[in-house]
Amino acid sequence: MAHETDWQKKIEAYFNDKMSLEEEGAFMQQLDADEFLRSKFEEELKIRAIMDSLAPSTLQQEDAESEHLHALNVAHARGTRKIMKNWLLLAAAAAVLIFVVMIGLINHTNDKAPQYASHNLPADSDKNILRAGVDTNEVGKKLYTQFYAAYNGDSDPVEVSYYYNQYKNGNYKAVLSAQKNDLQQMGTNSNADKLDLFLQLYKGLSYLGESDIQNAARQFNIVLKRADRQSRPYYEAQWYEALTALRTGNIQKVDSTMLEIIQEHSPYSPLAKNLRDSITSSFK
């Protein structure tokens, strides 16, 4: 029971940004070594992905957030966190059940009905999408193939060139097995935190190379949480994390990330504009 409480606390702390850099690093190493913890972490990722894909429109989100806050206040007044947690789990289960029932009804009405219900789509093109019967998963895969290009890190710090070359040559296992203390053993102690961001980026790219989308997204998210918003690791992780969402057909997430990239004047801004135009064209 103590073990269960321990992994729950760690996973909640990670997703709630309550870990220090050292704690995150230790947690990542534990994920690699502890199969039970990794399975629970991946279950949480799946639940969050489902909830993200069911995200309502802006007005609906505001109503939902208001109702959610009210429910939390009621639970707090009753003086038990357990009731609140159970309510959230039931709400999540109900949302998933409603989603499954809706898909079943659509398929029953029309065997050729598209799978567009799996993700929210750009608000200004929803009606056209429904008429055209566009499948977001198919669009995502097509655009992923069109916009994906292998990472070029020839100008990355020389201290991490060994791991970059391993990624470049397709030796993903060598990259995924590397740890931060490997960088320290190479004599880079004073700059280890910065260089570790590149290592985490290479791990995400390696997972992507292995078509392990969930772990790729997890690694890119680590970089996004740690890196300066105007640094190369951040720009690269932001772009490739969006491509992982594109690979799974989460068009709304991709579109919003492309808008962020454009507004932040990232080096990927021109590509982001082209991708947004392609998304719009795909749903006409």
Protein Blocks (a to p, Z undefined) as FASTA:
>chain_A
ZZmmmmmmmmmmmmnopacfklmmmmmmmmmmmmmlmmmmmmmmmmmmmmmmmpccfklm
mmmmmmmmmmmmmmmmnopaklmmmmmmmmmmmmmmmmmmmmmmmmmmpmkbcfklmpcc
dfklmmmmmmnopafklmmmmmmmmmgccddfklgcfklmmmmmmmmnopamlmmmpcfk
lmmmnopmmmmmmmmmmmmmmmmmmmmmnopaklmmmmmmmmmmmmcfkbfklmmmmmmm
mmmmmmnopaklmmmmmmmmmmnopaklmmmmmmmmmmmmmmZZ
